[in-house]
Amino acid sequence: MASLPSGFREDVELVKIETEEIFLFIKGKPFHERYEGLTQYRSMDFHDTMKILVNSKDVHMFQVYDINKQHLVTNFEELRPIFFENGVYQLMVKSKGEKEISFYHEHPLLRKAISDIGDPTQTILMGNLQFQNEVGFTTFEIRSGQEILLSVTIEIFPTKLDYKEDYRKLLDEVNDEIYNLAYHFIRKTYLGASIKLDGAPSMAEFYRLISRHFHQFLVAVDRIEKQPHHLLHTEYVRARGDQIRKLDSRSRSYLRKRPTLFVKVENGIAVNNRSLMPTEGLRVKKEITHDTLENRFIKFIIVRLIDKLNDLCDRIFNQRKGMNEEPDSDLTNKIQKMIKQLDRKQKSVFWRQVGRLDRSVYSLVLQMAPGYREAYQIYLTISKGLTLHGKYYHMSVKDVATLYEYWTFLKMGQILSRKYTLLSQDIVKVNRDGLFVNLDSNRKAERVFQHPITKEKIILTYQKYEGKLPTLPQQPDMMLSVKKKGKDYSYHYIFDAKYRIDYARGWYAAEGSDSYITGPMEEDINTMHRYRDSIVMANNGPYERTAFGAYVLFPFGNEDIYQEHRFYNSIDKVNIGALPFLPNATTLVERFVERLINSSPEELQEEGILPRGSKEQWFSDLDEKVLVGLVSTKEDYYSFIKKGYYQIPVHLLKKGWQEAKYVALYAKNGVANVHGVSEYGEISNISFIKADDVEKVSFHVDYWQQLKQVIRPVHYGIANYVMTSLNLLKEAKEMPELFLKSKNELVLWRMLRRVSDQIKVMLDQNNLDEANKINTYSIKDINIELEKERQEIMFKKGEWESTLTVDTLEKQPSKVFKLLLDLMKD
């Protein structure tokens, strides 16, 4: 860590302001140790400058600490940053007269931090301002009653990010990935604009949103005017008796209450032996009306948008007037143009006949009807927003630690979406309150992807809660789950965002080197051990870990240097470590995630220390042997099936047959209902018999089991018998697949099975037990040859050829798999 510059004091006066009525002092460290000690990490050097603004009726003195000159200065244009996240700054304000003064900040915690010390002779405010992980602009005011005596805006800088590069890019990428995500960052500072704590609509974000959606909104309103929602309105008008037609309950009630309206006529209504007719009554008149609640609501939206745009204009004019500047004419012209277009709409013939909204509206028309649905959704979106404090185009984000945590999850999803198909997501939703983002520490969010070729499922989960554990519940920031073909469980990998860097302690870049590499905090690595070791699941007895690896993601930008760090190399050794992750540093994470997804189950199983599936993998590595024997006649087949045995002459057996733990039956064509291998059983006993001077061995089984699919011959067969493994027997679809003997042949075949179920294996002989080698693996129009003599793997597709070494298959199988995927895409 960098040493303290000579002549620097621990705490100094950073800001001194005097007005007609108050003195204000801010005291603290003029630098940050971590900020100073990270020169190899970011470009936050002498060219980085801060802003500090003061607004008062009469400022007599305004001084700010110059870190280069090491004292307060009055003439300043470009100053190095002196306020940093997690810094503590002492604020003192003294009143010159008898006026009572108070401190105001939009965040209640900061308001409570500054209080009157209780001097009866003079009002003095004192306390500490601490912004923790918040960065950007923050404004506080000194007030006397409702009068603002002084307003001060200072800029808080991050210590772990490049303010101009990384921080802004984090914000931009979050907003690009999830529109409206910044609404969740309600903290103590703002970057040009901030979310109001009462949730009221904002001006800055309102302008951004309405600019984006204004044309869509007008199109939706035009569609409503062409196909408006309407009702059949019933009116009752007075009419002569002879004009009254059909009566309803209200018309009858009107006449019933007015018997004096009835007079005697010759041809009237017979009532008590009299012929009567009313002189007048109510006639029903039905008309179509567009004055419905739904249309009133749309008109309310139009009027509300006009009011908000007018308010935005007023704020811009007032703000620029206070700064003695002319408002941006381009901006105001755009706003005025939108106001005129909306005003023309509300004054048109159609909307003039629509009344004023006087009640709440809950209608399916607003949610489903064309035009209404779009207008309503746009209104819900632009009703959210930020309060204008600075330039209209700035967005608010404060808590960098929270921002970094959100960004890591969203960026990881963005990385996955480039290569894999998104099946579902529950991050962005719409409810009655509007568009909202499901990303907080108490709710799980999930994005599900599918590999376009292998069809394997990839799930990225935010804040996945693991509760049913033997010890304590765990909830890591992010979990990547990969479902591999042929496995009934997923491979889980934990990624935890930690907005922390170990500046005080580094690992040497090389043996004997004086330089060290900045890395994550050691306690964060220990947390990864806890996550991986504590997330377990019972598996028919003993608990097994379901997490195969755990990794810290931390804000460091120099990926080339970091690759020498101990916690990067530990990933290959124990599957626990750390990876740098920033907008300009995503290569290592992208490469690592792609390797996890492309790696075979066997390759993943070998990494780490006894994770879930170890028991199954151990039994698989034992490679339980199966003797697949030829059955030539129907009589033999039905005898073997019925009596539970298989018999073969001893002289046909070769070395290694005793290793067989299972026996399977290969029925020749015409012997059974199916041609191929469909039954197998575990050998319970072996006996020897002699018949017709031929010694035979009988393999006895307790019962036969059916394979999930019949293994077809496809031009291949068995002369006597062939030895294979139980796993191959269960997975194979064609006879040549049972021939696989070497580990490399098996790895290559399983790799092909991940991308297709249609694999052709070409042998050098038609009978498996007479074959010596595999000539070719074929999948679609791709041929793969395994040359044992030259220790090479040849890939061919049409006239294209590529060669890899067998050593690559053994040590870097994911590299071979990536080549196969590239060929499948073409």
Solvent accessible surface area in square Angstrom, and as a share of the most:
residue,aa,sasa,rsa
1,M,114,0.51
2,A,53,0.41
3,S,100,0.64
4,L,81,0.40
5,P,49,0.31
6,S,105,0.67
7,G,65,0.63
8,F,27,0.11
9,R,146,0.53
10,E,97,0.43
11,D,75,0.39
12,V,4,0.03
13,E,64,0.29
14,L,0,0.00
15,V,0,0.00
16,K,45,0.19
17,I,0,0.00
18,E,35,0.16
19,T,3,0.02
20,E,95,0.43
21,E,45,0.20
22,I,0,0.00
23,F,61,0.25
24,L,0,0.00
25,F,37,0.16
26,I,1,0.00
27,K,87,0.37
28,G,4,0.04
29,K,73,0.31
30,P,1,0.00
31,F,9,0.04
32,H,30,0.13
33,E,62,0.28
34,R,90,0.33
35,Y,9,0.03
36,E,43,0.19
37,G,18,0.18
38,L,2,0.01
39,T,114,0.66
40,Q,77,0.34
41,Y,18,0.07
42,R,25,0.09
43,S,74,0.48
44,M,15,0.07
45,D,61,0.31
46,F,134,0.56
47,H,154,0.69
48,D,7,0.03
49,T,45,0.26
50,M,11,0.05
51,K,113,0.48
52,I,16,0.08
53,L,99,0.49
54,V,35,0.20
55,N,104,0.53
56,S,29,0.19
57,K,160,0.68
58,D,52,0.27
59,V,61,0.35
60,H,102,0.45
61,M,50,0.22
62,F,45,0.19
63,Q,40,0.18
64,V,0,0.00
65,Y,7,0.03
66,D,17,0.09
67,I,11,0.06
68,N,90,0.46
69,K,124,0.53
70,Q,66,0.29
71,H,96,0.43
72,L,39,0.20
73,V,14,0.08
74,T,75,0.44
75,N,141,0.73
76,F,57,0.24
77,E,171,0.76
78,E,138,0.62
79,L,9,0.05
80,R,22,0.08
81,P,1,0.01
82,I,0,0.00
83,F,0,0.00
84,F,1,0.00
85,E,0,0.00
86,N,60,0.31
87,G,12,0.11
88,V,77,0.44
89,Y,8,0.03
90,Q,76,0.34
91,L,0,0.00
92,M,52,0.23
93,V,0,0.00
94,K,59,0.25
95,S,1,0.01
96,K,76,0.32
97,G,43,0.41
98,E,175,0.78
99,K,83,0.35
100,E,140,0.63
101,I,12,0.06
102,S,51,0.33
103,F,19,0.08
104,Y,72,0.27
105,H,4,0.02
106,E,44,0.20
107,H,25,0.11
108,P,45,0.28
109,L,109,0.54
110,L,6,0.03
111,R,83,0.30
112,K,157,0.67
113,A,40,0.31
114,I,9,0.05
115,S,64,0.41
116,D,77,0.40
117,I,94,0.48
118,G,55,0.53
119,D,52,0.27
120,P,133,0.84
121,T,120,0.70
122,Q,61,0.27
123,T,18,0.10
124,I,22,0.11
125,L,6,0.03
126,M,62,0.28
127,G,15,0.14
128,N,80,0.41
129,L,2,0.01
130,Q,76,0.34
131,F,2,0.01
132,Q,92,0.41
133,N,41,0.21
134,E,4,0.02
135,V,0,0.00
136,G,0,0.00
137,F,30,0.12
138,T,0,0.00
139,T,34,0.20
140,F,2,0.01
141,E,30,0.13
142,I,0,0.00
143,R,56,0.20
144,S,21,0.13
145,G,60,0.58
146,Q,170,0.75
147,E,69,0.31
148,I,85,0.43
149,L,7,0.04
150,L,0,0.00
151,S,21,0.14
152,V,0,0.00
153,T,19,0.11
154,I,2,0.01
155,E,9,0.04
156,I,0,0.00
157,F,0,0.00
158,P,0,0.00
159,T,2,0.01
160,K,6,0.03
161,L,0,0.00
162,D,9,0.05
163,Y,7,0.03
164,K,114,0.49
165,E,79,0.35
166,D,10,0.05
167,Y,0,0.00
168,R,74,0.27
169,K,74,0.32
170,L,0,0.00
171,L,7,0.03
172,D,79,0.41
173,E,36,0.16
174,V,0,0.00
175,N,17,0.09
176,D,116,0.60
177,E,43,0.19
178,I,6,0.03
179,Y,52,0.20
180,N,4,0.02
181,L,0,0.00
182,A,0,0.00
183,Y,30,0.11
184,H,63,0.28
185,F,1,0.00
186,I,62,0.32
187,R,82,0.30
188,K,13,0.06
189,T,0,0.00
190,Y,14,0.05
191,L,3,0.01
192,G,3,0.03
193,A,0,0.00
194,S,2,0.02
195,I,15,0.08
196,K,73,0.31
197,L,93,0.46
198,D,109,0.56
199,G,56,0.54
200,A,35,0.27
201,P,49,0.31
202,S,1,0.00
203,M,9,0.04
204,A,0,0.00
205,E,2,0.01
206,F,0,0.00
207,Y,16,0.06
208,R,87,0.32
209,L,0,0.00
210,I,2,0.01
211,S,57,0.37
212,R,147,0.53
213,H,31,0.14
214,F,17,0.07
215,H,133,0.59
216,Q,94,0.42
217,F,2,0.01
218,L,22,0.11
219,V,77,0.44
220,A,5,0.04
221,V,1,0.00
222,D,53,0.28
223,R,114,0.41
224,I,0,0.00
225,E,50,0.22
226,K,165,0.70
227,Q,124,0.55
228,P,28,0.17
229,H,47,0.21
230,H,94,0.42
231,L,94,0.47
232,L,113,0.56
233,H,85,0.38
234,T,51,0.29
235,E,67,0.30
236,Y,55,0.21
237,V,50,0.29
238,R,173,0.63
239,A,12,0.09
240,R,140,0.51
241,G,8,0.08
242,D,96,0.50
243,Q,61,0.27
244,I,25,0.13
245,R,178,0.65
246,K,176,0.75
247,L,57,0.28
248,D,45,0.23
249,S,80,0.51
250,R,138,0.50
251,S,0,0.00
252,R,111,0.40
253,S,32,0.20
254,Y,22,0.08
255,L,16,0.08
256,R,168,0.61
257,K,152,0.64
258,R,94,0.34
259,P,94,0.59
260,T,124,0.72
261,L,31,0.16
262,F,61,0.25
263,V,67,0.39
264,K,145,0.61
265,V,56,0.32
266,E,163,0.73
267,N,139,0.71
268,G,30,0.29
269,I,93,0.47
270,A,93,0.72
271,V,58,0.33
272,N,128,0.66
273,N,162,0.83
274,R,121,0.44
275,S,34,0.22
276,L,18,0.09
277,M,60,0.27
278,P,9,0.06
279,T,71,0.41
280,E,51,0.23
281,G,0,0.00
282,L,21,0.10
283,R,96,0.35
284,V,45,0.26
285,K,85,0.36
286,K,123,0.52
287,E,78,0.35
288,I,113,0.58
289,T,33,0.19
290,H,44,0.20
291,D,47,0.25
292,T,3,0.02
293,L,60,0.30
294,E,19,0.08
295,N,0,0.00
296,R,49,0.18
297,F,26,0.11
298,I,0,0.00
299,K,37,0.16
300,F,78,0.33
301,I,0,0.00
302,I,0,0.00
303,V,54,0.31
304,R,86,0.31
305,L,1,0.01
306,I,15,0.08
307,D,71,0.37
308,K,11,0.05
309,L,0,0.00
310,N,60,0.31
311,D,56,0.29
312,L,1,0.00
313,C,5,0.03
314,D,80,0.41
315,R,92,0.33
316,I,8,0.04
317,F,97,0.40
318,N,99,0.51
319,Q,47,0.21
320,R,55,0.20
321,K,156,0.66
322,G,61,0.59
323,M,94,0.42
324,N,144,0.74
325,E,90,0.40
326,E,154,0.69
327,P,25,0.16
328,D,66,0.34
329,S,75,0.48
330,D,82,0.42
331,L,8,0.04
332,T,11,0.06
333,N,96,0.49
334,K,102,0.43
335,I,0,0.00
336,Q,72,0.32
337,K,131,0.56
338,M,17,0.07
339,I,17,0.09
340,K,124,0.52
341,Q,48,0.21
342,L,0,0.00
343,D,40,0.21
344,R,156,0.57
345,K,37,0.15
346,Q,42,0.19
347,K,120,0.51
348,S,37,0.24
349,V,112,0.65
350,F,29,0.12
351,W,0,0.00
352,R,154,0.56
353,Q,91,0.40
354,V,3,0.01
355,G,26,0.25
356,R,215,0.78
357,L,38,0.19
358,D,98,0.51
359,R,139,0.51
360,S,82,0.53
361,V,24,0.14
362,Y,157,0.60
363,S,18,0.12
364,L,122,0.61
365,V,34,0.19
366,L,4,0.02
367,Q,91,0.40
368,M,127,0.57
369,A,24,0.18
370,P,62,0.39
371,G,0,0.00
372,Y,3,0.01
373,R,77,0.28
374,E,56,0.25
375,A,0,0.00
376,Y,35,0.13
377,Q,86,0.38
378,I,15,0.07
379,Y,32,0.12
380,L,19,0.10
381,T,16,0.09
382,I,2,0.01
383,S,30,0.19
384,K,69,0.29
385,G,7,0.07
386,L,0,0.00
387,T,14,0.08
388,L,18,0.09
389,H,75,0.34
390,G,23,0.22
391,K,90,0.38
392,Y,57,0.22
393,Y,112,0.43
394,H,40,0.18
395,M,12,0.05
396,S,0,0.00
397,V,0,0.00
398,K,2,0.01
399,D,16,0.08
400,V,0,0.00
401,A,28,0.21
402,T,25,0.15
403,L,0,0.00
404,Y,1,0.00
405,E,39,0.17
406,Y,12,0.04
407,W,2,0.01
408,T,1,0.01
409,F,1,0.00
410,L,2,0.01
411,K,16,0.07
412,M,0,0.00
413,G,0,0.00
414,Q,42,0.19
415,I,15,0.08
416,L,0,0.00
417,S,50,0.32
418,R,134,0.49
419,K,99,0.42
420,Y,18,0.07
421,T,71,0.41
422,L,76,0.38
423,L,86,0.43
424,S,60,0.39
425,Q,76,0.34
426,D,43,0.22
427,I,3,0.01
428,V,47,0.27
429,K,82,0.35
430,V,86,0.49
431,N,71,0.36
432,R,161,0.59
433,D,105,0.54
434,G,1,0.01
435,L,31,0.15
436,F,55,0.23
437,V,3,0.02
438,N,4,0.02
439,L,0,0.00
440,D,43,0.22
441,S,69,0.45
442,N,133,0.68
443,R,107,0.39
444,K,100,0.43
445,A,0,0.00
446,E,48,0.21
447,R,20,0.07
448,V,18,0.10
449,F,0,0.00
450,Q,48,0.22
451,H,3,0.01
452,P,53,0.34
453,I,28,0.14
454,T,0,0.00
455,K,120,0.51
456,E,8,0.04
457,K,88,0.37
458,I,0,0.00
459,I,47,0.24
460,L,0,0.00
461,T,3,0.02
462,Y,1,0.01
463,Q,12,0.06
464,K,52,0.22
465,Y,131,0.50
466,E,33,0.15
467,G,31,0.30
468,K,205,0.87
469,L,25,0.12
470,P,77,0.49
471,T,101,0.59
472,L,126,0.63
473,P,65,0.41
474,Q,14,0.06
475,Q,61,0.27
476,P,0,0.00
477,D,19,0.10
478,M,2,0.01
479,M,0,0.00
480,L,0,0.00
481,S,9,0.06
482,V,0,0.00
483,K,73,0.31
484,K,2,0.01
485,K,77,0.33
486,G,74,0.71
487,K,49,0.21
488,D,126,0.65
489,Y,15,0.06
490,S,26,0.17
491,Y,0,0.00
492,H,27,0.12
493,Y,0,0.00
494,I,0,0.00
495,F,0,0.00
496,D,3,0.01
497,A,10,0.07
498,K,47,0.20
499,Y,14,0.05
500,R,93,0.34
501,I,0,0.00
502,D,9,0.05
503,Y,9,0.03
504,A,81,0.63
505,R,123,0.45
506,G,18,0.17
507,W,69,0.24
508,Y,140,0.53
509,A,34,0.26
510,A,59,0.46
511,E,179,0.80
512,G,77,0.74
513,S,34,0.22
514,D,136,0.70
515,S,66,0.42
516,Y,76,0.29
517,I,3,0.01
518,T,3,0.01
519,G,2,0.02
520,P,3,0.02
521,M,35,0.16
522,E,60,0.27
523,E,81,0.36
524,D,5,0.03
525,I,12,0.06
526,N,95,0.48
527,T,25,0.14
528,M,0,0.00
529,H,71,0.32
530,R,119,0.43
531,Y,15,0.06
532,R,10,0.04
533,D,73,0.38
534,S,18,0.12
535,I,3,0.01
536,V,24,0.14
537,M,94,0.42
538,A,59,0.45
539,N,23,0.12
540,N,145,0.74
541,G,56,0.54
542,P,83,0.52
543,Y,127,0.48
544,E,20,0.09
545,R,40,0.15
546,T,6,0.03
547,A,0,0.00
548,F,1,0.00
549,G,0,0.00
550,A,0,0.00
551,Y,0,0.00
552,V,0,0.00
553,L,0,0.00
554,F,0,0.00
555,P,0,0.00
556,F,1,0.00
557,G,28,0.27
558,N,43,0.22
559,E,24,0.11
560,D,113,0.58
561,I,71,0.36
562,Y,0,0.00
563,Q,55,0.25
564,E,104,0.47
565,H,2,0.01
566,R,137,0.50
567,F,19,0.08
568,Y,47,0.18
569,N,62,0.32
570,S,21,0.13
571,I,10,0.05
572,D,115,0.59
573,K,154,0.65
574,V,45,0.26
575,N,2,0.01
576,I,2,0.01
577,G,0,0.00
578,A,0,0.00
579,L,1,0.01
580,P,0,0.00
581,F,0,0.00
582,L,1,0.00
583,P,18,0.11
584,N,91,0.47
585,A,0,0.00
586,T,19,0.11
587,T,73,0.42
588,L,4,0.02
589,V,0,0.00
590,E,54,0.24
591,R,126,0.46
592,F,16,0.07
593,V,2,0.01
594,E,36,0.16
595,R,61,0.22
596,L,0,0.00
597,I,1,0.01
598,N,6,0.03
599,S,0,0.00
600,S,10,0.06
601,P,8,0.05
602,E,30,0.13
603,E,24,0.11
604,L,0,0.00
605,Q,15,0.07
606,E,124,0.55
607,E,36,0.16
608,G,21,0.20
609,I,88,0.45
610,L,139,0.69
611,P,4,0.03
612,R,41,0.15
613,G,1,0.01
614,S,27,0.17
615,K,72,0.31
616,E,73,0.33
617,Q,26,0.12
618,W,148,0.52
619,F,97,0.40
620,S,26,0.17
621,D,98,0.51
622,L,100,0.50
623,D,51,0.26
624,E,43,0.19
625,K,60,0.25
626,V,0,0.00
627,L,0,0.00
628,V,0,0.00
629,G,0,0.00
630,L,37,0.19
631,V,1,0.01
632,S,60,0.38
633,T,58,0.34
634,K,113,0.48
635,E,130,0.58
636,D,62,0.32
637,Y,19,0.07
638,Y,118,0.45
639,S,31,0.20
640,F,13,0.05
641,I,58,0.29
642,K,175,0.74
643,K,145,0.61
644,G,10,0.09
645,Y,38,0.15
646,Y,4,0.02
647,Q,43,0.19
648,I,5,0.02
649,P,30,0.19
650,V,46,0.27
651,H,139,0.62
652,L,53,0.26
653,L,23,0.11
654,K,133,0.57
655,K,208,0.88
656,G,21,0.21
657,W,34,0.12
658,Q,123,0.54
659,E,108,0.49
660,A,12,0.09
661,K,90,0.38
662,Y,25,0.10
663,V,0,0.00
664,A,0,0.00
665,L,1,0.00
666,Y,9,0.04
667,A,3,0.02
668,K,90,0.38
669,N,117,0.60
670,G,47,0.45
671,V,7,0.04
672,A,19,0.15
673,N,152,0.78
674,V,49,0.28
675,H,56,0.25
676,G,1,0.01
677,V,0,0.00
678,S,8,0.05
679,E,15,0.07
680,Y,15,0.06
681,G,0,0.00
682,E,82,0.37
683,I,27,0.14
684,S,64,0.42
685,N,87,0.45
686,I,67,0.34
687,S,36,0.23
688,F,107,0.44
689,I,77,0.39
690,K,147,0.62
691,A,44,0.34
692,D,139,0.72
693,D,131,0.68
694,V,53,0.30
695,E,86,0.39
696,K,55,0.23
697,V,0,0.00
698,S,4,0.02
699,F,1,0.00
700,H,58,0.26
701,V,10,0.06
702,D,117,0.61
703,Y,143,0.54
704,W,41,0.14
705,Q,61,0.27
706,Q,125,0.56
707,L,20,0.10
708,K,167,0.71
709,Q,44,0.20
710,V,33,0.19
711,I,0,0.00
712,R,119,0.43
713,P,14,0.09
714,V,52,0.30
715,H,173,0.77
716,Y,24,0.09
717,G,11,0.11
718,I,8,0.04
719,A,31,0.24
720,N,54,0.27
721,Y,15,0.06
722,V,7,0.04
723,M,44,0.20
724,T,7,0.04
725,S,7,0.05
726,L,19,0.09
727,N,46,0.24
728,L,4,0.02
729,L,0,0.00
730,K,86,0.36
731,E,56,0.25
732,A,0,0.00
733,K,63,0.27
734,E,31,0.14
735,M,0,0.00
736,P,1,0.01
737,E,4,0.02
738,L,0,0.00
739,F,7,0.03
740,L,9,0.04
741,K,131,0.56
742,S,40,0.26
743,K,145,0.62
744,N,30,0.15
745,E,3,0.01
746,L,32,0.16
747,V,33,0.19
748,L,1,0.01
749,W,1,0.00
750,R,38,0.14
751,M,4,0.02
752,L,1,0.00
753,R,39,0.14
754,R,7,0.03
755,V,11,0.06
756,S,18,0.11
757,D,62,0.32
758,Q,136,0.60
759,I,3,0.02
760,K,115,0.49
761,V,3,0.02
762,M,91,0.41
763,L,12,0.06
764,D,46,0.24
765,Q,82,0.36
766,N,107,0.55
767,N,44,0.23
768,L,1,0.01
769,D,32,0.17
770,E,93,0.41
771,A,13,0.10
772,N,117,0.60
773,K,90,0.38
774,I,9,0.05
775,N,60,0.31
776,T,23,0.14
777,Y,1,0.00
778,S,23,0.15
779,I,1,0.00
780,K,158,0.67
781,D,90,0.47
782,I,1,0.01
783,N,61,0.31
784,I,0,0.00
785,E,41,0.18
786,L,20,0.10
787,E,40,0.18
788,K,91,0.39
789,E,141,0.63
790,R,136,0.50
791,Q,99,0.44
792,E,49,0.22
793,I,0,0.00
794,M,34,0.15
795,F,2,0.01
796,K,60,0.26
797,K,38,0.16
798,G,74,0.71
799,E,179,0.80
800,W,108,0.38
801,E,100,0.45
802,S,31,0.20
803,T,62,0.36
804,L,32,0.16
805,T,71,0.41
806,V,2,0.01
807,D,70,0.36
808,T,21,0.12
809,L,3,0.01
810,E,102,0.46
811,K,149,0.63
812,Q,98,0.44
813,P,13,0.08
814,S,17,0.11
815,K,107,0.46
816,V,0,0.00
817,F,2,0.01
818,K,85,0.36
819,L,34,0.17
820,L,2,0.01
821,L,8,0.04
822,D,56,0.29
823,L,8,0.04
824,M,26,0.12
825,K,120,0.51
826,D,131,0.68
